[in-house]
Amino acid sequence: MMTVLVTGGAGYIGSHTCVELLRAGYKVIILDNFSNSKQEVLHRVQSISGKSFKCYQVDLLDSMEIRRVFVENNINAVIHFAGLKAVGESVEKPLAYYHHNITGTLNLCEAMQTFGVRRLVFSSSATVYGRNTCVPFTEEAPLSATNPYGRSKLMLENILHDVYKAHPQWSIQILRYFNPVGAHESGHIGEDPLGTPNNLVPYVAQVAIGRHPYLNIYGNDYDTPDGTGIRDYVHVVDLAQGHVKALEKSKDDAGINAYNLGTGQGYSVLELISTFERISGRQIPCKIVERRQGDIGESYANVAKAQRELGWTAQKSLEDMCRDTWRWQTQNPNGYQVKKKVAIRH
């Protein structure tokens, strides 16, 4: 049985990916510092999957503790989610973002190299396409970034290319996410952002449940059919299954590859709100405000490469995304509630 270390495995995308890995028969070890996740997630992943796993409360800035995880376990591959991820916060705290995201990844890769673990699936982002306007974006599009979060992802992609050049026996799959939304169909795990949500869908859900009075729509004067920004929303379970496919590809395939993970279809802010209102039966009060600096009118993926090389295609519709988000929100109106402690290795 293959053992996979999942850094940030208690986070939003990480927890859904752990469920899919366990379902696919992998042995999972989670590494998480719980700075932006809850320990209750571990109990729920166990409940959904019916399988147990190890979890270490470790920060990737602690190279000695990372080394201990590798010493204590026969790890075959790594899926790397851990990092800071809020665009706005990255502008306010650039040093923290560069330090955590880059230094943490360097520490992880050094441990992998030391212990002969050469299979890595890396969590990147469509933010590496910067202000490109030539949609849909292909993996060959020019790369750039407009904020420290995006620049940290782009720097890490470049670093991983250098790692592969120096050590061509590595297999590195870089996954560029578009807009992950939704929740597990059970309603047991979903997105539980700290404080005010940075992303559209969890904010919409919190307005619908009554935690916020209205939603700000940033700009209605884009060159799009209804004037609001168009994005490629992809269900988090589809995204998680994409990681399993990328891991499968890495088994016998040394090399470095980048893949877009999206649906290949864009929906406007107003289309998403309308769908959510229909699914939830709740009205979403909105206010039109000025555009945010750096936002572009349209962003959606060309997903042909992932379909061709990974055998992966997003299956879930916008209605599925809204329905599963609403189920999660109504079952967990205040996010995760601690029910019982789960054993964590410190």
QUIHU-V713880 format. One record per residue. RES is the residue in one letter. PHI is phi in radians with two decimals (none if undefined). Layout:
RES/PHI
RES/PHI
//
This chain:
M/none
M/-1.34
T/-1.82
V/-2.05
L/-1.52
V/-2.01
T/-1.40
G/1.21
G/-1.25
A/-1.65
G/-1.37
Y/-1.06
I/-1.29
G/-1.04
S/-1.15
H/-1.15
T/-1.19
C/-1.07
V/-1.02
E/-1.19
L/-1.13
L/-1.12
R/-1.09
A/-1.47
G/1.67
Y/-1.43
K/-1.55
V/-2.01
I/-2.16
I/-1.68
L/-2.13
D/-2.70
N/-1.66
F/1.04
S/-1.31
N/-2.38
S/-2.65
K/-2.07
Q/-1.15
E/-1.01
V/-0.99
L/-1.08
H/-1.03
R/-1.28
V/-1.10
Q/-1.06
S/-1.12
I/-1.18
S/-1.46
G/1.24
K/-2.29
S/-1.74
F/-2.81
K/-1.50
C/-2.43
Y/-1.95
Q/-1.54
V/-2.43
D/-1.70
L/-1.17
L/-1.33
D/-1.73
S/-1.14
M/-1.19
E/-1.23
I/-1.06
R/-1.04
R/-1.07
V/-1.06
F/-1.24
V/-1.13
E/-1.43
N/-2.41
N/-1.59
I/-1.51
N/-1.78
A/-2.74
V/-2.26
I/-1.93
H/-1.93
F/-1.78
A/-1.01
G/2.79
L/-1.46
K/-2.45
A/-1.63
V/-1.02
G/-1.06
E/-1.11
S/-1.12
V/-1.20
E/-1.38
K/-2.29
P/-1.08
L/-1.11
A/-1.09
Y/-1.17
Y/-1.15
H/-1.13
H/-1.17
N/-1.27
I/-1.48
T/-1.08
G/-1.05
T/-1.21
L/-1.07
N/-1.05
L/-1.11
C/-1.14
E/-1.13
A/-1.14
M/-1.02
Q/-1.10
T/-1.07
F/-1.73
G/1.22
V/-1.71
R/-2.12
R/-2.01
L/-2.34
V/-1.92
F/-1.92
S/-1.43
S/-1.87
S/-2.77
A/-1.17
T/-1.08
V/-1.24
Y/-1.50
G/0.99
R/-1.69
N/-0.95
T/-2.06
C/-1.55
V/-1.54
P/-1.32
F/-1.28
T/-1.74
E/-1.14
E/-1.59
A/-1.10
P/-1.02
L/-1.83
S/-2.86
A/-2.63
T/-2.06
N/-2.70
P/-1.04
Y/-1.04
G/-1.09
R/-1.14
S/-1.13
K/-1.16
L/-1.16
M/-1.06
L/-1.17
E/-1.04
N/-1.13
I/-1.06
L/-1.15
H/-1.09
D/-1.19
V/-1.08
Y/-1.14
K/-1.07
A/-1.37
H/-2.32
P/-1.20
Q/-1.43
W/-1.25
S/-2.10
I/-2.17
Q/-1.96
I/-1.71
L/-1.92
R/-1.71
Y/-1.38
F/-1.64
N/-2.10
P/-1.20
V/-2.52
G/1.56
A/-2.78
H/-1.07
E/-1.09
S/-1.24
G/1.40
H/-1.52
I/-2.27
G/-2.95
E/-1.56
D/-2.26
P/-1.18
L/-1.27
G/1.17
T/-1.31
P/-1.07
N/-1.55
N/-1.82
L/-1.10
V/-1.14
P/-1.10
Y/-1.21
V/-0.99
A/-1.10
Q/-1.26
V/-1.14
A/-1.09
I/-1.50
G/1.73
R/-1.44
H/-2.36
P/-1.33
Y/-2.81
L/-1.96
N/-1.47
I/-1.84
Y/-1.53
G/1.66
N/-2.28
D/-2.14
Y/-1.30
D/-1.43
T/-2.30
P/-0.94
D/-2.01
G/1.52
T/-1.73
G/-1.10
I/-1.90
R/-2.35
D/-1.70
Y/-1.56
V/-2.23
H/-1.15
V/-1.09
V/-1.27
D/-1.01
L/-1.05
A/-1.04
Q/-1.15
G/-1.10
H/-1.20
V/-1.11
K/-1.10
A/-1.13
L/-1.13
E/-1.07
K/-1.09
S/-1.30
K/-1.02
D/-2.15
D/-2.33
A/-1.21
G/2.56
I/-2.26
N/-2.41
A/-2.06
Y/-2.37
N/-1.35
L/-2.06
G/-2.79
T/-1.62
G/1.46
Q/-2.29
G/-1.75
Y/-2.20
S/-1.36
V/-0.99
L/-1.17
E/-1.10
L/-1.12
I/-1.07
S/-1.06
T/-1.14
F/-1.14
E/-1.08
R/-1.15
I/-1.21
S/-1.51
G/1.28
R/-2.00
Q/-1.49
I/-1.91
P/-1.10
C/-2.29
K/-2.24
I/-1.47
V/-2.22
E/-1.12
R/-0.98
R/-1.50
Q/-1.06
G/1.64
D/-1.23
I/-1.97
G/-1.22
E/-2.33
S/-2.60
Y/-2.64
A/-1.68
N/-1.59
V/-1.90
A/-1.09
K/-1.16
A/-1.12
Q/-1.12
R/-1.29
E/-1.70
L/-1.80
G/1.20
W/-2.01
T/-2.44
A/-1.10
Q/-1.85
K/-1.65
S/-1.52
L/-1.04
E/-1.07
D/-1.05
M/-1.06
C/-1.19
R/-1.10
D/-1.23
T/-1.08
W/-1.17
R/-1.07
W/-1.03
Q/-1.15
T/-1.27
Q/-1.35
N/-2.35
P/-1.04
N/-2.01
G/1.37
Y/-1.25
Q/-1.95
V/-1.25
K/-1.85
K/-2.74
K/-1.32
V/-2.04
A/-1.08
I/-2.19
R/-1.53
H/-1.76
//
